[in-house]
Amino acid sequence: MEERPVNRTGKVVLVTGSSRGIGFATSEALHRRGHTVYATMRDPEGRNAPAARAVEGWGGGAHVLELDVSSGSSVSEAVERIAVEQGRLDVVVNNAGIMNVGLVEAFTPEQLHEQMDVNYLGPARLFRAALPMMRRQGSGLFITVSSLAGRLVFPFLGTYNPSKFAVEALAEVYRYELSVFGIDSVIVEPGPFETGLIGAGPRPADGSRLEAYGDFAHAPEAAMAGFREMMAGKAAHDPSVVARDIVELIDMPAGDRPLRTVSGQDYGAGRINEVVREVQRAFMAGMGLAHLDPACRPVADTLEDEGPASGA
């Protein structure tokens, strides 16, 4: 990543899922940019101790904070600590996630619940915990790291897909509902990157359901092996690419940030976003809600100033 001049008056940023992949790369990039970074992770004194030590080695402005997004108390305690230590919280990067890999029928209801708990309810908990402080500040930014799987359906990721579709809807609704407070909500949709999600992802627990698929039960692992081979050692699939896009979004002025940013290879998701953006804008305007969309506010203000058009 290209080095930039350090901004010593940077923002206070909380990044979830910072033990590896996109979260680790983003925390490092933001620290180099001069922001005060709280790199949060589960079990920083145990299994994630190497990542925690690496963050602590960055020096001043880098903090390790234990946070489990599936625990409401853990989320609240982390945000409260930042409030005590910094007096403000400018940016939340909702990045933590898990990715179930396998035939969807063979995942148990408990596994489906865990997938949604981390990937959807986790960000929802962060929004709720951080919003009171951001409202008092009159500013703030939420960056929700989704996936192309929040726009495109991938076979063998049939429980991961719904979690990303859901969190995109949540982040977009918040974009409109929070705009009146000067708080921004945007979405980053990474393509395939070497983040460790594939290897660490839970597999189906119901073996009897897998047996019903015969040899096809092995198809998910074959597909994932192909993805890993495609990404291995290639700069285009390094998580630092996503980190760069996140840094750029944070540096943008409030109101100028696009709702969705596709990071890396997009497989056509960018075209989907363009079409949906126009449909959504027309829908919001038709409902008299265009003023809630930061991207449409200048147009809405112009229409309001001009008043209703006269009939022919």
Beta strands, then each sheet from edge to edge (+ up, - down):
strand 1: 12-15
strand 2: 36-41
strand 3: 62-66
strand 4: 91-94
strand 5: 140-145
strand 6: 183-190
strand 7: 260-263
sheet 1: 3+ 2+ 1+ 4+ 5+ 6+ 7+
end
